[in-house]
Amino acid sequence: MARQNRVTPSGDIIATPERGTFMGNRGALHDAEGRIRRPWQVKRWIACVLEFKGRKRQVMAPGHYTELFFLDEATALAAGHRPCAECRRERFNAFREAWRSAHAGSDGSCLPTADEMDRRLHAERVGPDHSRRSFPANLGELPNGVFIRRADSEAKAFLIWNDGLLAWTAGAYAGQTGRPRSAEVLVLTPQSTVRVLRAGYVPAVHPSALALA
């Protein structure tokens, strides 16, 4: 039976056989039997590489953080995660640089700390009742790497990539449609991360996205 440890672009944790190309965590979410009991424990939601310095872990070991898996980095960012400062230090620094550029004038010239970014991302992804936040936007104003839902296809998440919309599935992107110049959509990716993407940060995407683009 597949474990419930795969994350969708909307941040939901589902059970599916596919492992994904990135790992991450939000703290300890599972019980001793490996069942998910809460959607998050800490505000530090990170996205990691699958292998780092030969470390080995027992997935969903009792009392330890819950290993979560993503189709790709774009999915992790949409779900509200950001690059890990340890195993993805170079990408973490690139994310911070883009964050500083995107928020110029609000925090001076200093690079944001992990805690500063985590607090802001948490406020943007989780509402007071712990529901998932999203926001409306015009499709033509959104950058590559953002996930959206269309009004005519609310059950599906689409990645904006190279002027097309790629339909997300747990195992791969399933197809591409043209990107309308103007359409009202619901944005899943947190607002600060959208700004980071607009400022030039390019997320890693699943090979199926590159094949379709």
C-alpha positions in Angstrom: 0.0 0.0 0.0 1.3 3.5 -0.9 2.2 5.8 2.0 0.4 9.0 2.4 3.4 11.3 1.9 3.1 12.8 -1.5 2.3 16.5 -1.8 0.1 18.2 -4.5 0.5 21.7 -5.8 -2.3 22.8 -3.4 -0.4 21.5 -0.5 -2.6 18.4 0.2 -0.8 15.2 1.3 -2.0 12.2 -0.6 -1.1 8.5 -1.0 0.3 7.5 -4.4 3.0 5.0 -5.6 5.1 7.6 -7.3 8.0 8.9 -5.3 8.8 12.2 -7.0 12.1 14.0 -7.6 12.3 16.2 -4.5 11.8 15.5 -0.8 10.9 17.9 2.1 9.2 18.2 5.4 7.0 20.3 7.7 7.8 18.6 10.9 6.4 15.4 12.4 3.0 14.8 10.9 2.5 11.0 11.3 1.7 8.7 14.2 3.4 5.4 15.1 1.4 3.6 12.4 2.5 6.0 9.7 -0.9 7.8 9.4 -0.9 11.5 8.7 -2.5 13.3 11.7 -1.9 16.9 10.9 -1.0 18.9 7.7 2.0 20.7 9.3 3.8 21.0 12.6 6.3 23.8 12.1 6.4 26.9 9.9 9.7 25.9 8.2 8.5 24.1 5.1 11.5 23.1 3.0 12.2 21.3 -0.2 15.3 19.0 -0.3 17.2 16.7 -2.7 16.5 13.0 -2.5 20.1 12.1 -1.7 22.6 14.1 0.4 26.0 13.0 1.8 25.0 9.3 1.8 22.5 9.8 4.6 20.0 7.0 5.1 16.6 7.4 6.8 13.7 5.1 7.6 10.7 6.7 6.0 8.1 7.8 8.5 10.0 6.5 11.5 8.1 7.0 14.8 9.0 10.3 16.5 10.8 11.8 13.5 9.8 14.3 10.8 7.6 13.1 8.0 9.4 12.7 4.7 7.2 14.4 2.0 7.8 14.0 -1.7 7.0 16.3 -4.7 6.8 15.7 -8.4 9.4 18.6 -8.8 10.5 21.8 -7.2 7.8 23.9 -8.9 5.2 21.7 -7.1 7.0 22.1 -3.8 7.0 25.9 -4.2 3.3 26.0 -5.1 2.6 23.9 -1.9 4.3 26.6 0.1 7.8 25.1 0.6 11.1 26.8 -0.1 14.7 25.5 -0.9 16.5 23.8 2.1 19.5 25.8 3.3 21.6 22.7 4.0 21.2 20.3 1.1 20.4 22.9 -1.5 22.5 25.8 -0.2 23.2 27.3 -3.6 19.5 27.3 -4.6 18.5 28.6 -1.2 20.9 31.6 -1.7 19.5 32.1 -5.2 16.0 32.1 -3.7 17.0 34.7 -1.1 18.6 36.9 -3.7 15.4 36.8 -5.8 13.4 37.4 -2.6 15.4 40.5 -1.8 15.0 41.8 -5.3 11.3 41.1 -5.3 10.7 42.9 -2.0 13.1 45.8 -2.6 12.2 48.7 -0.4 10.4 46.8 2.3 13.4 45.3 4.2 16.4 47.4 3.0 19.3 45.7 1.2 19.9 42.8 3.6 19.2 39.3 2.5 16.2 37.8 4.2 16.8 35.1 6.9 15.2 31.7 6.7 12.9 32.6 9.6 11.7 35.8 7.9 10.8 34.0 4.7 9.2 31.2 6.6 7.0 33.5 8.7 5.8 35.4 5.6 5.2 32.2 3.5 3.3 30.6 6.4 0.9 33.6 6.6 0.4 33.4 2.8 -0.3 29.7 2.6 -2.4 29.0 5.8 -5.5 31.0 6.8 -6.6 31.6 10.4 -8.8 28.4 10.3 -5.8 26.4 8.9 -7.4 26.4 5.4 -5.2 26.7 2.4 -4.9 30.3 1.0 -5.0 31.2 -2.7 -5.6 34.4 -4.6 -7.0 35.5 -7.9 -4.9 37.0 -10.7 -4.8 37.6 -14.4 -3.0 34.8 -16.2 -1.1 37.1 -18.5 0.6 38.7 -15.5 2.0 35.6 -14.0 5.6 34.2 -14.5 6.9 30.8 -15.4 6.8 28.3 -12.6 3.5 29.3 -11.0 0.7 26.9 -10.4 -2.9 27.9 -11.1 -6.4 26.5 -11.3 -8.6 27.6 -14.2 -12.3 28.6 -13.7 -13.3 26.0 -16.2 -11.2 23.2 -14.6 -11.2 23.7 -10.9 -10.2 20.1 -10.1 -6.9 20.4 -12.0 -3.7 22.3 -11.3 -1.7 23.7 -14.1 1.9 24.8 -14.3 2.7 27.9 -16.3 5.7 26.9 -18.3 7.1 28.5 -21.5 3.8 30.1 -22.5 1.8 26.9 -22.0 -0.2 25.4 -19.3 0.9 21.9 -18.2 -1.6 19.7 -16.4 -0.2 18.2 -13.2 -0.5 14.6 -12.2 1.3 12.7 -9.5 3.6 10.9 -11.9 4.2 13.5 -14.6 2.7 16.4 -16.5 -0.1 15.0 -18.6 -0.5 17.5 -21.4 -0.1 21.0 -22.6 -2.6 23.6 -23.6 -2.1 27.1 -24.9 -1.9 30.0 -22.4 -4.6 32.6 -22.9 -3.3 36.2 -23.0 -5.9 37.2 -20.4 -7.9 35.1 -18.1 -8.8 35.2 -14.4 -7.3 32.3 -12.5 -6.8 31.1 -9.0 -3.1 31.1 -8.0 -1.9 28.3 -5.8 1.7 29.4 -5.4 2.1 31.8 -2.5 2.3 35.5 -3.4 5.9 36.0 -2.2 7.1 33.0 -4.1 5.3 34.4 -7.3 7.3 37.5 -6.8 10.5 35.5 -6.4 9.8 33.7 -9.7 9.1 37.0 -11.4 12.4 38.3 -10.1 14.3 35.5 -11.9 14.3 32.4 -9.8 13.8 29.3 -12.0 12.5 26.2 -10.3 13.5 22.7 -11.3 10.7 20.9 -13.2 10.0 17.3 -13.9 11.5 16.0 -17.2 7.9 15.5 -18.6 7.5 19.3 -18.5 10.6 19.8 -20.6 9.4 17.2 -23.1 6.0 18.9 -23.5 7.4 22.5 -23.7 
